[in-house]
Amino acid sequence: MKKVITLGGSSSKGSINKVLAEYAGSLVNDASIINLDLNDYNLPLYSIDIENESGFPDDLNALNKILEESDGIVLSLAEHNGAYSAAFKNTFDWLSRIEGKVWRNKPMLLLSTSPGPRGGQSVMELALSRFPYNGGNIVASMTFPSFGQNFIDGDVVDDALKLQINEAATALSKAI
């Protein structure tokens, strides 16, 4: 069985992006899903000085191994001031030091959501332009607007969004 990891690009304990990533992961057919949480990986703020003095943190090596052994990725990015959250950016920076092609050309479903009507559009645009340089094989992407109004009691309540996320998960299923 294929292994698919889900990750919400936020350190918030109640991350709506983690919820969305896990929901989308549950829609991927014939896959074992591994739900990751950035809070489970203790990574200092990236610095070349820390890397030179201490090497790669154990938690980074553990996360990198999980990524390496996966067959697909569901990533939902939080938007902070139009960009990645600090926690995600730091993790991404550390991972890129082990392997510049962070995503290893593994099929990826790229999502973003927010409480507002744009659904993280700015961070999505940033990731769509950046990730291919880092081995991002983005097979489907979508922004999910107004999370609180469109995702209620563990399910997507807007029919058009439900269809779109199902189609995106199907694209990932086919790609892995």
BELCORTA-V926629 format. One record per run of one state. SS is the DSSP state (h for helix, s for strand, l for the rest). FROM is the first residue (numbers start at 1). TO is the last residue. Records with the same first field share a line. If there is no record, write none. Layout:
BEGIN
SS: FROM-TO  FROM-TO
END
This chain:
BEGIN
l: 1-1  10-15  27-30  37-37  41-47  55-57  70-71  78-79  81-82  84-85  99-106  114-120  135-136  145-146  153-154  157-158  176-176
s: 2-9  31-36  72-77  80-80  83-83  107-113  137-144  151-152  155-156
h: 16-26  38-40  48-54  58-69  86-98  121-134  147-150  159-175
END
